[in-house]
């Protein structure tokens, strides 16, 4: 069963933290990596099924929301469920699309690129 869990990044078990690191921090140069290094306690939302991380999102203290979904789980509603959960918890969010796919996703969930969104 797929479930979304919420915790500060530093509160996740080492096993889950390692999965998150490996997903998109391989080269340690991405925005999510830099954000975790700067704010280790920031709010994270992780979708897990059978002890595997399918995707995750974080919200910075400044209200920026960032998402990552494993390639094999894209187009299965993972990011949409993460976005819905985040919108319930955070009334003010900002997003920035980095490619055509992410821009389309943000638009489909009511989040607009480069603008503040109020829930």
Secondary structure, 3 states (H helix, E strand, C coil): CCEEEEEEHHHCCHHHHHHHHHHHCCCCCCHHHHHHHHCCCCEEEEEEECCEEEEEEEECCCCEEEEEECHHHCCCCHHHHHHHHHHHHCCEEEECCCCHHHHHHHHHCCCCECEEEEC
